Amino acid sequence: MEIFVTGATGVLGRRVLPDLVAAGHAVTAVARSHPEAVLAAGATPVQVDLFDPATVRDVVDGHEAVVDLATSIPPTNRMIQRSAWRMNDRLRTEASANLADAVLAVGTDRYVRESYFGVFADGGDGWVDDTSAVDPVWPALTALDGEASARRVTAAGHVGVALRFAQFVGPDAGHTRDQVTTARRWGIAPFFGDPDGYLPTIHLDDAAAAVVAALDAPAGTWIVADDRPLRRREHAEALSAAVGRRLRLPPRWISRVGPLRMLDRSVRLDAGAFRDATGWAPTFLDAASAWHQVVAAIDSAPDLDDATSVDGRSSDEDGLAARRAGPGGVAKTADTAAPPTPRRGGVR
C-alpha cells in the first residue's frame, strides 16, 4: 500500500515508519527537521506545510492511506500554559481537516488519526470502552476535532479511523523521562489524582503496532491500551521498584490545577474491541512491565531524548513548512545517514 504519514519523526511516528516498511508498504513521510531518520527507516521524506490545503492535496494524491500522527505536545515544564498548546490545537483542527479534505478530493481510501483517552469522562472502577461517555476538558478538547475529521471521511464512503491512545510510555518520550527523573531526584511518583483511580498506559512500541493494525481496521473510533490498566498507586509501586527508591505520591489537590484536571480522572480503558477487530495485542501487558523496560533503557542510553519529536511529547513543529520547500510547498530531502533509534528491547 502507498501510505502518507505525518508526525513521522515523533516518538510514535519514528516507530511506525520502520514497522510500515517492514510490513511491505511504500511510505512517504513528513520530515521537517530530521529527514535522515525517515530515510534510515526506509521511507521517502518530504517537507509539507500541513496548513496549506492545496499543498496537502497535492502530496496526498496517489496514496492509498493517510496516517496522521501530527501533534505538538509541549514539554512538561510548559504544560500548564495554555499558549503552549496552540500549535497542537491547530494540528488537531486545521491540519486534520486539510488532510481529510485531501483524502476526499483525491480518492484516498483510508484516513487514520491519532487521538487521546483524555476525552473520556471519569469512569470510576468500571471499564471504559469505545461506547463510553466523553467529557473532555482542556487540553483534550481538540482531540475530538481530529476524530471528527476521521468521521467525515467515513461519512463520505471512505474509511476513517481514530485511535484513542492511552498515556504513552517509552524511554525516549520526554514526559516519561521526566517522570523517571522526578522519581529518582525527589522521591516523588508523578502520578496525579486519586491514588486508587485508574491511569491507562500503552508502551510506544505497542502503540506503533496498533497504528499498522489500523490499516486493516473497520471505520470507527477505537481504544488502544495495554491489557491491565493500573491504579495510580500501582504505577507508583512499579516505578518505585524500577528505580530502586521508595516513592510518595503527590497531594491530590495538585491534579485540580489547569490541564492536570484531565489526569485526575479514573479511566480503566478496555481495548478489547480493537483487539478483536484487528488481531493486534500489546506485548507489554501492563505498565509494571513497561516501567522496568523503560528505566533499563534510559540507564543504558542516558543521552536519549525526544528532541526530534513532533507527534507526541515535545515542542518541535513538524507540521510546519520547511524553509527549503519549493514553490509547490513540497520538497524531497537530501539523503543523509541517521543515527540508530533505540527500540524496546514501595509507595508512601
Short mmCIF file of the C-alpha atoms (twelve columns), coordinates in Angstrom:
data_MODEL
# 
_entry.id   MODEL 
# 
loop_
_atom_site.group_PDB 
_atom_site.id 
_atom_site.type_symbol 
_atom_site.label_atom_id 
_atom_site.label_alt_id 
_atom_site.label_comp_id 
_atom_site.label_asym_id 
_atom_site.label_seq_id 
_atom_site.Cartn_x 
_atom_site.Cartn_y 
_atom_site.Cartn_z 
_atom_site.pdbx_PDB_model_num 
ATOM 1   C CA . MET A 1   0.000   0.000  0.000  1 
ATOM 2   C CA . GLU A 2   1.147   3.574  -0.693 1 
ATOM 3   C CA . ILE A 3   0.949   5.444  2.623  1 
ATOM 4   C CA . PHE A 4   1.454   9.094  3.569  1 
ATOM 5   C CA . VAL A 5   2.478   9.712  7.204  1 
ATOM 6   C CA . THR A 6   2.537   12.916 9.227  1 
ATOM 7   C CA . GLY A 7   4.325   13.259 12.568 1 
ATOM 8   C CA . ALA A 8   6.888   10.802 11.255 1 
ATOM 9   C CA . THR A 9   9.828   11.856 13.420 1 
ATOM 10  C CA . GLY A 10  7.934   11.959 16.710 1 
ATOM 11  C CA . VAL A 11  8.225   9.331  19.397 1 
ATOM 12  C CA . LEU A 12  5.319   7.380  17.883 1 
ATOM 13  C CA . GLY A 13  5.990   8.142  14.221 1 
ATOM 14  C CA . ARG A 14  9.607   7.062  14.294 1 
ATOM 15  C CA . ARG A 15  8.441   3.639  15.442 1 
ATOM 16  C CA . VAL A 16  5.588   3.461  12.966 1 
ATOM 17  C CA . LEU A 17  7.759   4.113  9.885  1 
ATOM 18  C CA . PRO A 18  10.013  1.029  10.109 1 
ATOM 19  C CA . ASP A 19  7.014   -1.100 11.079 1 
ATOM 20  C CA . LEU A 20  5.120   0.033  7.984  1 
ATOM 21  C CA . VAL A 21  8.128   -0.564 5.739  1 
ATOM 22  C CA . ALA A 22  8.703   -3.995 7.281  1 
ATOM 23  C CA . ALA A 23  5.069   -4.825 6.505  1 
ATOM 24  C CA . GLY A 24  5.770   -4.154 2.828  1 
ATOM 25  C CA . HIS A 25  4.221   -0.699 2.471  1 
ATOM 26  C CA . ALA A 26  5.711   2.159  0.439  1 
ATOM 27  C CA . VAL A 27  5.830   5.152  2.775  1 
ATOM 28  C CA . THR A 28  6.135   8.893  2.190  1 
ATOM 29  C CA . ALA A 29  6.577   10.849 5.410  1 
ATOM 30  C CA . VAL A 30  6.653   14.474 6.507  1 
ATOM 31  C CA . ALA A 31  10.064  15.369 7.932  1 
ATOM 32  C CA . ARG A 32  10.727  18.984 8.724  1 
ATOM 33  C CA . SER A 33  13.984  18.787 10.632 1 
ATOM 34  C CA . HIS A 34  15.214  15.178 10.638 1 
ATOM 35  C CA . PRO A 35  14.853  13.729 7.116  1 
ATOM 36  C CA . GLU A 36  17.752  11.377 7.760  1 
ATOM 37  C CA . ALA A 37  15.653  9.470  10.298 1 
ATOM 38  C CA . VAL A 38  12.918  8.947  7.709  1 
ATOM 39  C CA . LEU A 39  15.424  7.748  5.128  1 
ATOM 40  C CA . ALA A 40  17.011  5.370  7.614  1 
ATOM 41  C CA . ALA A 41  13.592  3.826  8.227  1 
ATOM 42  C CA . GLY A 42  13.225  3.101  4.503  1 
ATOM 43  C CA . ALA A 43  10.671  5.813  3.779  1 
ATOM 44  C CA . THR A 44  10.732  8.857  1.493  1 
ATOM 45  C CA . PRO A 45  10.874  12.202 3.350  1 
ATOM 46  C CA . VAL A 46  9.002   15.268 2.145  1 
ATOM 47  C CA . GLN A 47  8.603   18.766 3.539  1 
ATOM 48  C CA . VAL A 48  4.993   19.895 3.633  1 
ATOM 49  C CA . ASP A 49  3.014   22.781 5.082  1 
ATOM 50  C CA . LEU A 50  0.057   20.936 6.618  1 
ATOM 51  C CA . PHE A 51  -1.808  24.228 6.923  1 
ATOM 52  C CA . ASP A 52  -1.816  24.801 3.146  1 
ATOM 53  C CA . PRO A 53  -4.810  22.886 1.720  1 
ATOM 54  C CA . ALA A 54  -3.565  22.876 -1.880 1 
ATOM 55  C CA . THR A 55  -0.136  21.600 -0.893 1 
ATOM 56  C CA . VAL A 56  -1.649  18.888 1.281  1 
ATOM 57  C CA . ARG A 57  -3.949  17.767 -1.525 1 
ATOM 58  C CA . ASP A 58  -1.016  17.523 -3.954 1 
ATOM 59  C CA . VAL A 59  1.124   15.400 -1.651 1 
ATOM 60  C CA . VAL A 60  -1.738  13.085 -0.608 1 
ATOM 61  C CA . ASP A 61  -2.650  12.393 -4.234 1 
ATOM 62  C CA . GLY A 62  -1.504  8.923  -5.272 1 
ATOM 63  C CA . HIS A 63  -1.559  7.442  -1.760 1 
ATOM 64  C CA . GLU A 64  -3.992  4.757  -0.639 1 
ATOM 65  C CA . ALA A 65  -3.910  5.726  3.035  1 
ATOM 66  C CA . VAL A 66  -3.035  8.710  5.218  1 
ATOM 67  C CA . VAL A 67  -1.719  8.098  8.743  1 
ATOM 68  C CA . ASP A 68  -1.987  11.362 10.659 1 
ATOM 69  C CA . LEU A 69  0.214   11.374 13.774 1 
ATOM 70  C CA . ALA A 70  0.977   15.100 13.784 1 
ATOM 71  C CA . THR A 71  0.754   16.690 17.221 1 
ATOM 72  C CA . SER A 72  2.934   19.154 19.103 1 
ATOM 73  C CA . ILE A 73  2.719   18.379 22.810 1 
ATOM 74  C CA . PRO A 74  4.636   20.911 24.928 1 
ATOM 75  C CA . PRO A 75  7.387   19.801 27.301 1 
ATOM 76  C CA . THR A 76  6.431   19.006 30.874 1 
ATOM 77  C CA . ASN A 77  7.527   22.365 32.275 1 
ATOM 78  C CA . ARG A 78  5.176   24.242 29.916 1 
ATOM 79  C CA . MET A 79  2.109   22.007 30.004 1 
ATOM 80  C CA . ILE A 80  0.141   24.284 32.324 1 
ATOM 81  C CA . GLN A 81  0.483   27.207 29.888 1 
ATOM 82  C CA . ARG A 82  -2.461  27.362 27.526 1 
ATOM 83  C CA . SER A 83  -0.388  29.185 24.910 1 
ATOM 84  C CA . ALA A 84  1.985   26.215 24.731 1 
ATOM 85  C CA . TRP A 85  -0.819  24.105 23.241 1 
ATOM 86  C CA . ARG A 86  -1.702  26.409 20.348 1 
ATOM 87  C CA . MET A 87  0.276   24.541 17.713 1 
ATOM 88  C CA . ASN A 88  -1.067  21.214 18.898 1 
ATOM 89  C CA . ASP A 89  -4.614  22.575 18.682 1 
ATOM 90  C CA . ARG A 90  -4.009  23.804 15.131 1 
ATOM 91  C CA . LEU A 91  -2.690  20.414 14.070 1 
ATOM 92  C CA . ARG A 92  -5.735  18.663 15.527 1 
ATOM 93  C CA . THR A 93  -8.174  21.097 13.959 1 
ATOM 94  C CA . GLU A 94  -6.808  22.779 10.819 1 
ATOM 95  C CA . ALA A 95  -4.248  20.201 9.693  1 
ATOM 96  C CA . SER A 96  -6.519  17.203 10.264 1 
ATOM 97  C CA . ALA A 97  -9.310  18.962 8.355  1 
ATOM 98  C CA . ASN A 98  -6.953  19.675 5.441  1 
ATOM 99  C CA . LEU A 99  -5.858  16.044 5.347  1 
ATOM 100 C CA . ALA A 100 -9.452  14.785 5.439  1 
ATOM 101 C CA . ASP A 101 -10.371 17.191 2.646  1 
ATOM 102 C CA . ALA A 102 -7.423  15.930 0.610  1 
ATOM 103 C CA . VAL A 103 -8.397  12.294 1.180  1 
ATOM 104 C CA . LEU A 104 -11.879 13.000 -0.144 1 
ATOM 105 C CA . ALA A 105 -10.695 15.189 -3.028 1 
ATOM 106 C CA . VAL A 106 -8.208  12.710 -4.493 1 
ATOM 107 C CA . GLY A 107 -9.997  9.473  -3.589 1 
ATOM 108 C CA . THR A 108 -7.633  8.085  -0.961 1 
ATOM 109 C CA . ASP A 109 -9.176  5.015  0.651  1 
ATOM 110 C CA . ARG A 110 -8.302  5.425  4.330  1 
ATOM 111 C CA . TYR A 111 -7.518  8.115  6.926  1 
ATOM 112 C CA . VAL A 112 -6.099  7.166  10.351 1 
ATOM 113 C CA . ARG A 113 -5.951  9.863  13.026 1 
ATOM 114 C CA . GLU A 114 -4.190  9.761  16.412 1 
ATOM 115 C CA . SER A 115 -6.394  10.702 19.360 1 
ATOM 116 C CA . TYR A 116 -6.182  10.522 23.150 1 
ATOM 117 C CA . PHE A 117 -8.003  8.884  26.064 1 
ATOM 118 C CA . GLY A 118 -8.289  12.262 27.825 1 
ATOM 119 C CA . VAL A 119 -11.618 12.835 26.066 1 
ATOM 120 C CA . PHE A 120 -13.361 10.276 28.298 1 
ATOM 121 C CA . ALA A 121 -15.422 11.120 31.356 1 
ATOM 122 C CA . ASP A 122 -14.407 9.703  34.730 1 
ATOM 123 C CA . GLY A 123 -15.284 6.009  34.754 1 
ATOM 124 C CA . GLY A 124 -14.557 5.191  38.381 1 
ATOM 125 C CA . ASP A 125 -13.819 1.478  38.818 1 
ATOM 126 C CA . GLY A 126 -15.838 0.471  35.756 1 
ATOM 127 C CA . TRP A 127 -14.411 -0.417 32.363 1 
ATOM 128 C CA . VAL A 128 -14.349 2.316  29.716 1 
ATOM 129 C CA . ASP A 129 -14.895 1.164  26.136 1 
ATOM 130 C CA . ASP A 130 -15.479 2.726  22.732 1 
ATOM 131 C CA . THR A 131 -19.110 3.487  23.602 1 
ATOM 132 C CA . SER A 132 -18.426 5.218  26.939 1 
ATOM 133 C CA . ALA A 133 -19.304 8.847  27.569 1 
ATOM 134 C CA . VAL A 134 -16.880 11.616 26.699 1 
ATOM 135 C CA . ASP A 135 -16.403 14.810 28.680 1 
ATOM 136 C CA . PRO A 136 -13.166 16.415 27.516 1 
ATOM 137 C CA . VAL A 137 -11.514 19.297 29.310 1 
ATOM 138 C CA . TRP A 138 -8.678  21.423 28.040 1 
ATOM 139 C CA . PRO A 139 -6.227  20.384 26.608 1 
ATOM 140 C CA . ALA A 140 -8.034  17.300 25.267 1 
ATOM 141 C CA . LEU A 141 -10.878 19.279 23.676 1 
ATOM 142 C CA . THR A 142 -9.352  19.492 20.205 1 
ATOM 143 C CA . ALA A 143 -8.727  15.743 20.088 1 
ATOM 144 C CA . LEU A 144 -12.405 15.491 19.206 1 
ATOM 145 C CA . ASP A 145 -11.824 17.762 16.194 1 
ATOM 146 C CA . GLY A 146 -9.281  15.293 14.842 1 
ATOM 147 C CA . GLU A 147 -11.759 12.471 15.416 1 
ATOM 148 C CA . ALA A 148 -14.419 14.478 13.587 1 
ATOM 149 C CA . SER A 149 -12.153 14.589 10.529 1 
ATOM 150 C CA . ALA A 150 -11.979 10.792 10.571 1 
ATOM 151 C CA . ARG A 151 -15.764 10.503 10.898 1 
ATOM 152 C CA . ARG A 152 -16.230 12.892 7.997  1 
ATOM 153 C CA . VAL A 153 -14.081 10.634 5.823  1 
ATOM 154 C CA . THR A 154 -16.253 7.664  6.789  1 
ATOM 155 C CA . ALA A 155 -19.478 9.556  6.137  1 
ATOM 156 C CA . ALA A 156 -18.282 10.214 2.581  1 
ATOM 157 C CA . GLY A 157 -17.877 6.498  1.883  1 
ATOM 158 C CA . HIS A 158 -14.195 6.057  2.714  1 
ATOM 159 C CA . VAL A 159 -12.645 4.543  5.859  1 
ATOM 160 C CA . GLY A 160 -11.921 6.902  8.727  1 
ATOM 161 C CA . VAL A 161 -10.221 5.514  11.836 1 
ATOM 162 C CA . ALA A 162 -9.470  7.372  15.082 1 
ATOM 163 C CA . LEU A 163 -7.234  5.748  17.692 1 
ATOM 164 C CA . ARG A 164 -7.786  6.866  21.288 1 
ATOM 165 C CA . PHE A 165 -4.424  6.023  22.802 1 
ATOM 166 C CA . ALA A 166 -3.780  5.555  26.495 1 
ATOM 167 C CA . GLN A 167 -0.913  7.519  28.052 1 
ATOM 168 C CA . PHE A 168 2.289   6.800  26.142 1 
ATOM 169 C CA . VAL A 169 5.222   5.262  27.996 1 
ATOM 170 C CA . GLY A 170 8.640   4.976  26.348 1 
ATOM 171 C CA . PRO A 171 12.307  5.572  27.133 1 
ATOM 172 C CA . ASP A 172 12.675  8.339  24.522 1 
ATOM 173 C CA . ALA A 173 9.448   10.191 25.407 1 
ATOM 174 C CA . GLY A 174 10.230  13.422 27.218 1 
ATOM 175 C CA . HIS A 175 7.381   13.147 29.720 1 
ATOM 176 C CA . THR A 176 8.388   9.577  30.607 1 
ATOM 177 C CA . ARG A 177 11.987  10.594 31.193 1 
ATOM 178 C CA . ASP A 178 10.785  13.499 33.328 1 
ATOM 179 C CA . GLN A 179 8.749   11.069 35.427 1 
ATOM 180 C CA . VAL A 180 11.791  8.855  35.986 1 
ATOM 181 C CA . THR A 181 13.964  11.868 36.827 1 
ATOM 182 C CA . THR A 182 11.387  13.161 39.307 1 
ATOM 183 C CA . ALA A 183 11.209  9.763  40.975 1 
ATOM 184 C CA . ARG A 184 14.972  9.443  41.308 1 
ATOM 185 C CA . ARG A 185 15.786  13.009 42.263 1 
ATOM 186 C CA . TRP A 186 12.878  13.917 44.531 1 
ATOM 187 C CA . GLY A 187 11.397  10.607 45.595 1 
ATOM 188 C CA . ILE A 188 8.042   11.515 44.062 1 
ATOM 189 C CA . ALA A 189 5.931   9.239  41.883 1 
ATOM 190 C CA . PRO A 190 4.440   11.837 39.500 1 
ATOM 191 C CA . PHE A 191 1.015   10.277 39.036 1 
ATOM 192 C CA . PHE A 192 -1.593  12.926 39.791 1 
ATOM 193 C CA . GLY A 193 -5.096  12.346 41.075 1 
ATOM 194 C CA . ASP A 194 -6.837  9.755  43.215 1 
ATOM 195 C CA . PRO A 195 -4.277  7.077  44.162 1 
ATOM 196 C CA . ASP A 196 -6.963  4.426  43.628 1 
ATOM 197 C CA . GLY A 197 -8.055  5.829  40.257 1 
ATOM 198 C CA . TYR A 198 -7.007  4.140  37.028 1 
ATOM 199 C CA . LEU A 199 -4.342  5.648  34.738 1 
ATOM 200 C CA . PRO A 200 -4.260  3.722  31.434 1 
ATOM 201 C CA . THR A 201 -0.995  3.366  29.538 1 
ATOM 202 C CA . ILE A 202 0.432   1.923  26.345 1 
ATOM 203 C CA . HIS A 203 4.086   1.338  25.549 1 
ATOM 204 C CA . LEU A 204 5.102   3.251  22.446 1 
ATOM 205 C CA . ASP A 205 6.227   0.089  20.661 1 
ATOM 206 C CA . ASP A 206 2.766   -1.407 21.119 1 
ATOM 207 C CA . ALA A 207 1.150   1.867  20.046 1 
ATOM 208 C CA . ALA A 208 3.128   1.757  16.810 1 
ATOM 209 C CA . ALA A 209 1.990   -1.793 16.139 1 
ATOM 210 C CA . ALA A 210 -1.596  -0.628 16.654 1 
ATOM 211 C CA . VAL A 211 -1.171  2.070  14.005 1 
ATOM 212 C CA . VAL A 212 -0.081  -0.570 11.500 1 
ATOM 213 C CA . ALA A 213 -3.032  -2.756 12.513 1 
ATOM 214 C CA . ALA A 214 -5.369  0.199  11.969 1 
ATOM 215 C CA . LEU A 215 -4.742  -0.091 8.239  1 
ATOM 216 C CA . ASP A 216 -7.000  -3.157 8.349  1 
ATOM 217 C CA . ALA A 217 -9.466  -1.905 10.957 1 
ATOM 218 C CA . PRO A 218 -13.084 -1.128 10.140 1 
ATOM 219 C CA . ALA A 219 -14.089 2.516  10.207 1 
ATOM 220 C CA . GLY A 220 -14.652 3.843  13.696 1 
ATOM 221 C CA . THR A 221 -13.115 5.181  16.893 1 
ATOM 222 C CA . TRP A 222 -11.019 2.641  18.758 1 
ATOM 223 C CA . ILE A 223 -9.291  2.432  22.145 1 
ATOM 224 C CA . VAL A 224 -5.630  1.398  22.235 1 
ATOM 225 C CA . ALA A 225 -4.297  0.456  25.679 1 
ATOM 226 C CA . ASP A 226 -2.476  -2.333 27.447 1 
ATOM 227 C CA . ASP A 227 -4.396  -5.284 28.855 1 
ATOM 228 C CA . ARG A 228 -4.315  -4.434 32.558 1 
ATOM 229 C CA . PRO A 229 -4.750  -0.768 33.461 1 
ATOM 230 C CA . LEU A 230 -3.120  0.094  36.794 1 
ATOM 231 C CA . ARG A 231 -4.310  2.326  39.565 1 
ATOM 232 C CA . ARG A 232 -2.023  5.287  40.246 1 
ATOM 233 C CA . ARG A 233 -0.890  3.631  43.455 1 
ATOM 234 C CA . GLU A 234 0.156   0.576  41.434 1 
ATOM 235 C CA . HIS A 235 2.020   2.774  38.936 1 
ATOM 236 C CA . ALA A 236 3.915   4.294  41.838 1 
ATOM 237 C CA . GLU A 237 4.795   0.873  43.206 1 
ATOM 238 C CA . ALA A 238 6.032   -0.300 39.803 1 
ATOM 239 C CA . LEU A 239 8.117   2.833  39.230 1 
ATOM 240 C CA . SER A 240 9.493   2.557  42.770 1 
ATOM 241 C CA . ALA A 241 10.655  -0.983 42.075 1 
ATOM 242 C CA . ALA A 242 12.164  0.036  38.728 1 
ATOM 243 C CA . VAL A 243 14.210  2.959  40.094 1 
ATOM 244 C CA . GLY A 244 15.042  1.255  43.376 1 
ATOM 245 C CA . ARG A 245 13.762  4.034  45.602 1 
ATOM 246 C CA . ARG A 246 10.815  4.469  47.925 1 
ATOM 247 C CA . LEU A 247 8.403   6.991  46.383 1 
ATOM 248 C CA . ARG A 248 5.493   9.094  47.592 1 
ATOM 249 C CA . LEU A 249 2.520   10.235 45.546 1 
ATOM 250 C CA . PRO A 250 1.878   13.992 45.196 1 
ATOM 251 C CA . PRO A 251 -1.041  15.561 47.075 1 
ATOM 252 C CA . ARG A 252 -4.277  15.229 45.175 1 
ATOM 253 C CA . TRP A 253 -5.054  18.971 45.096 1 
ATOM 254 C CA . ILE A 254 -2.302  19.445 42.503 1 
ATOM 255 C CA . SER A 255 -4.354  17.494 39.969 1 
ATOM 256 C CA . ARG A 256 -7.093  20.118 40.154 1 
ATOM 257 C CA . VAL A 257 -4.874  22.777 38.549 1 
ATOM 258 C CA . GLY A 258 -5.151  23.595 34.824 1 
ATOM 259 C CA . PRO A 259 -4.629  20.690 32.418 1 
ATOM 260 C CA . LEU A 260 -3.836  18.326 35.288 1 
ATOM 261 C CA . ARG A 261 -7.603  18.141 35.888 1 
ATOM 262 C CA . MET A 262 -7.737  15.739 32.961 1 
ATOM 263 C CA . LEU A 263 -5.279  13.446 34.745 1 
ATOM 264 C CA . ASP A 264 -7.398  13.377 37.906 1 
ATOM 265 C CA . ARG A 265 -9.950  11.110 36.278 1 
ATOM 266 C CA . SER A 266 -10.137 7.353  36.626 1 
ATOM 267 C CA . VAL A 267 -10.224 5.780  33.158 1 
ATOM 268 C CA . ARG A 268 -9.996  1.980  33.066 1 
ATOM 269 C CA . LEU A 269 -9.628  1.504  29.324 1 
ATOM 270 C CA . ASP A 270 -10.780 -1.654 27.579 1 
ATOM 271 C CA . ALA A 271 -9.092  -2.167 24.187 1 
ATOM 272 C CA . GLY A 272 -10.845 -5.477 23.558 1 
ATOM 273 C CA . ALA A 273 -12.866 -4.223 20.584 1 
ATOM 274 C CA . PHE A 274 -9.784  -3.098 18.662 1 
ATOM 275 C CA . ARG A 275 -8.007  -6.323 19.542 1 
ATOM 276 C CA . ASP A 276 -10.941 -8.390 18.254 1 
ATOM 277 C CA . ALA A 277 -11.298 -6.324 15.078 1 
ATOM 278 C CA . THR A 278 -7.628  -6.380 14.050 1 
ATOM 279 C CA . GLY A 279 -5.786  -9.148 15.892 1 
ATOM 280 C CA . TRP A 280 -3.479  -6.583 17.497 1 
ATOM 281 C CA . ALA A 281 -2.248  -7.328 21.019 1 
ATOM 282 C CA . PRO A 282 0.187   -5.471 23.286 1 
ATOM 283 C CA . THR A 283 3.495   -7.101 24.169 1 
ATOM 284 C CA . PHE A 284 3.670   -5.131 27.418 1 
ATOM 285 C CA . LEU A 285 0.605   -6.383 29.260 1 
ATOM 286 C CA . ASP A 286 0.660   -3.615 31.855 1 
ATOM 287 C CA . ALA A 287 2.660   -0.609 32.984 1 
ATOM 288 C CA . ALA A 288 4.546   -2.617 35.605 1 
ATOM 289 C CA . SER A 289 6.480   -4.473 32.888 1 
ATOM 290 C CA . ALA A 290 6.759   -1.298 30.811 1 
ATOM 291 C CA . TRP A 291 8.291   0.747  33.636 1 
ATOM 292 C CA . HIS A 292 11.043  -1.821 34.197 1 
ATOM 293 C CA . GLN A 293 11.911  -1.818 30.480 1 
ATOM 294 C CA . VAL A 294 11.804  1.969  30.283 1 
ATOM 295 C CA . VAL A 295 14.099  2.565  33.241 1 
ATOM 296 C CA . ALA A 296 16.577  -0.056 31.987 1 
ATOM 297 C CA . ALA A 297 16.587  1.545  28.530 1 
ATOM 298 C CA . ILE A 298 17.143  5.030  29.970 1 
ATOM 299 C CA . ASP A 299 20.043  3.743  32.053 1 
ATOM 300 C CA . SER A 300 21.635  2.136  29.007 1 
ATOM 301 C CA . ALA A 301 21.251  5.298  26.883 1 
ATOM 302 C CA . PRO A 302 21.238  8.290  29.267 1 
ATOM 303 C CA . ASP A 303 21.545  10.861 26.476 1 
ATOM 304 C CA . LEU A 304 18.485  9.602  24.639 1 
ATOM 305 C CA . ASP A 305 15.689  12.169 24.403 1 
ATOM 306 C CA . ASP A 306 12.783  13.135 22.188 1 
ATOM 307 C CA . ALA A 307 14.338  16.272 20.697 1 
ATOM 308 C CA . THR A 308 13.225  15.151 17.238 1 
ATOM 309 C CA . SER A 309 9.645   14.624 18.339 1 
ATOM 310 C CA . VAL A 310 6.782   16.170 16.513 1 
ATOM 311 C CA . ASP A 311 3.949   13.982 17.366 1 
ATOM 312 C CA . GLY A 312 3.922   13.222 20.944 1 
ATOM 313 C CA . ARG A 313 5.505   14.700 23.525 1 
ATOM 314 C CA . SER A 314 7.773   17.571 22.508 1 
ATOM 315 C CA . SER A 315 7.625   21.083 21.198 1 
ATOM 316 C CA . ASP A 316 9.060   20.502 17.735 1 
ATOM 317 C CA . GLU A 317 6.598   21.530 14.999 1 
ATOM 318 C CA . ASP A 318 6.985   19.003 12.219 1 
ATOM 319 C CA . GLY A 319 3.701   20.038 10.671 1 
ATOM 320 C CA . LEU A 320 5.073   23.398 9.577  1 
ATOM 321 C CA . ALA A 321 6.546   24.093 6.168  1 
ATOM 322 C CA . ALA A 322 10.293  23.738 5.931  1 
ATOM 323 C CA . ARG A 323 12.255  26.733 4.770  1 
ATOM 324 C CA . ARG A 324 13.644  24.761 1.858  1 
ATOM 325 C CA . ALA A 325 10.245  23.807 0.452  1 
ATOM 326 C CA . GLY A 326 9.880   24.765 -3.192 1 
ATOM 327 C CA . PRO A 327 7.137   26.749 -4.914 1 
ATOM 328 C CA . GLY A 328 4.734   23.812 -4.751 1 
ATOM 329 C CA . GLY A 329 5.169   23.560 -0.992 1 
ATOM 330 C CA . VAL A 330 6.666   20.053 -1.194 1 
ATOM 331 C CA . ALA A 331 10.345  19.270 -1.405 1 
ATOM 332 C CA . LYS A 332 12.068  15.906 -1.188 1 
ATOM 333 C CA . THR A 333 15.018  15.990 1.148  1 
ATOM 334 C CA . ALA A 334 18.614  15.032 0.696  1 
ATOM 335 C CA . ASP A 335 19.865  11.567 1.563  1 
ATOM 336 C CA . THR A 336 21.961  11.522 4.725  1 
ATOM 337 C CA . ALA A 337 22.852  8.934  7.337  1 
ATOM 338 C CA . ALA A 338 20.800  8.684  10.503 1 
ATOM 339 C CA . PRO A 339 21.784  7.595  13.985 1 
ATOM 340 C CA . PRO A 340 20.082  4.407  15.193 1 
ATOM 341 C CA . THR A 341 16.890  4.765  17.198 1 
ATOM 342 C CA . PRO A 342 16.830  2.606  20.356 1 
ATOM 343 C CA . ARG A 343 13.886  0.213  20.472 1 
ATOM 344 C CA . ARG A 344 12.359  -1.970 23.108 1 
ATOM 345 C CA . GLY A 345 14.493  -4.496 23.959 1 
ATOM 346 C CA . GLY A 346 7.274   0.880  47.856 1 
ATOM 347 C CA . VAL A 347 4.954   3.839  47.992 1 
ATOM 348 C CA . ARG A 348 4.149   6.128  50.900 1 
# 
